[in-house]
Amino acid sequence: MKIEVNNKNTGPNWYFLLHPTKAVLVSSANVEEKPNVMAVGWSTPVSHKPWMLAIAVHPSRYTHKLIDETREFTVNIPTTELAYQMQYCGEYSGRDVDKFKELNLTAKPGKKVKCSYVDECIAFLECKVVQQFKTGDHTTFIGKIIHAEAEEDFIKINPDTRTIPDRYFDPEKCNILLHLGGDAYITTSKELIKPEVPPPSVSWKEQQLTKK
């Protein structure tokens, strides 16, 4: 039996239907380059060429102010070992507390941006804001990825080709943190599901020709 889900204040939040989402830590800095870090559940790739991603941040957030001023941020990929830090960063504001200090997180200087990345995370992406626009009650920042690094020990790499699609985080080696909603988190299964899809019997080009 299905129930109706709505976005009224008195009803369940509709966006849980899209969870779990990858939990990321977004780092930014003020004009004096003092680092801040925030938990973000809404992030997504939006372009291959050039590499671009989007994050949604509420205007009331301190991180929103910092990114709006400096036009830079880093996206950091945590594992389940950082679940507490993730939740803390979502509940406390950088206006009131130095979260790097309180959580014993290491703010390493960015390689190509002035804001820091989180050294305890297994990967980070440095971004320059190229667009921002209002999306309802949030602001969506589009960041062009100008530098990215990941811990090679946690990546499944084909040693012969070392090319995509051979590269992805190996679930046997690390547990990626996924946000289930509220204060709940899960992680990926160690079982790989790799469906074998046969090639189409007629190529796309041939299909287009038959339509004319």
N, C-alpha and C positions, 0 to 999 in steps of 0.2 A: 504494500500500500504506500503510495507516494503522498507527501504532504506539501502544501504550497509554501514556498519560501519567498519572503518579501524583504524589502530593505527599510521597513518602517522601524522606528525606534522601539516599538513594542514587540517586534517580531525578530526572528533569527537573522543574523547577518548573512546576506546572500553569498558573500565572497568566500565563505568556507567551502563552497562547492568547488572552488578552484584550488583548494589546498590538498596535499602539502605543497608548499613552495620552498625554493632554496633560501635558506636563511643566510644573509650576508651582513658583514659589518662595514659600514661606510665611514671612512675617515675623511675629515676636512680640517681646515685650519683658519684661524683669524688672520688679519693682515700682518700681525707680528709673528705669524707662523706657529702659534701655540696649537698643538693638535687636539682634536676632539673626535669621538667615535660614537656612532649611532647604529642601532639595530634596524635593518630594513628587510621587510618581507616581500616587497613589490619591486622586483628588478627583472629585466629581460633583455636578451640580445635584440637589436632592431636592424642591423645591417652587417653584411659580409664585407662589402667594399664601399667605403672604408669600414674598419671595425668600429661598431658603435653599440652602445647599450643605453637603456633607460632605467631610471629609478624614480619612484614617486615618493615625494616628501611633503608632509603637511606644512603650510606656511608658518604655523606656530612653533615649529621645531627650530632649535638653535642651529642645527645642521643646515636648514633651509637658508638662514641668514648668512652663514659662512660661505656656502656654495654660491649664493647669489652675489656675494661680494668678491670672492676670489676666482670664481669660474673654474674651480678644480675640485676633484675628489678622487678617492681610491675606493675600489670595491674589493673586500677581503673575504676569502672563502674559509669558514671555520669548519671544524669537525665536531663530533659530539662532545669531545673533551671541553669545548668552550660553550656548552649550553648555558651554564650559569652566567658567564660573561655576556652572552647574547641577551638573555632575559634582563639582566641588570641594565644593559645599554638601552633597552627598550623602555625601561621604567624610570630612569633618571636622566635629567637634562644636563648637558655640558655647561649651561648657565650657572648651575648650582654646585657641580662637583667635577673634579678632574678624573674622568673615568679611566684613563690610562693608569693613573697613579693608584686609584682605589682598587683596581682589578689586577694590578701587577702585569699589565700588558706592555709590550715593548713597542714604542713608536720609532720606527726606523725612517730616516729621511728618504723621501721619494727619489727615484732615479731621474725622472724627467718632469716632476711636478714639485711644488713647494710644500705640499701637505704630506703627511707620513703614511706609511702602510703598517699593518699589524703583523709583527714578526712571527707571532704564534700561529697565524693562519697558514694554510698549506699553499695558498696562491693569492696573488693580488693583481689588480688591473688599475693602471693609472689613467685618469680620464680628464680631458679638457671639455668644458661645456660648449657645445656648438649651437644648441637650441634649448629653449625652455618655454613651456606654455602651460596655461591653467587647464587642468582636467578636473572639473567639478571642484571639490574641496581640497584637492592636492595640486601640487606643481610637479609636472613631469620634466625632469632634466635629461637631456640627451647628451651623453658624453662620448666623445671620440677617444677610443683607446689608443694611447700613444706609447704605452709600454705595458708588458705583462710578464709575470714570472710564476712558476709553480715548482713545488718540490718534486723532482724527478722520481724519487723513490716511491711516490704514491701514484704514479701514472702508469697505466698499462701501455707499453710501447712495443711495437713490433721491431725487434732489433735489426731486421733486414731492411725494412723500408723506412721506418721512423717517420711515417707520414700519416695524416688523417685518412681514413677513419680509425686507424690503429690506436690513436691516443684518446684515453679517457681515464678518469680517476678509477683506480682498481678497487672494487668493493672488498676484495680480500685483504687490502693493505690499509684502507682508511674508511672511516664512517662519516660520510657527508651529513651535515646537520640540515634537517628539513623541518620547517615550521608547520605544525599541524593546526595551529590556531591558539590564541590566548597564550597560556604559559606551557603549552604542550609541544613536544618535539618528537620526531622519529628519525630514522635513518634509512639508507638504501638496503635492499636485500643483497646478500652475497651471491645469490643465484642470478646468473646472466640469462636473459631471455633474448634470443637472437633468431627471430623468424626467418625462414628461408623463403623469400618471395621470388617466384620465377619471373624471368623477363617477359614483357608483353609480347604477344604473338605478332602484333603489327606495330611498327615503330610510330612514334608521335608524328614524324614528318609524313609518313605514309597515310596516317589517319587524316591529317590536314588536307592532303591531296585528294582523298576520296570524298571529302566534304564539298569540294568545289564542283 
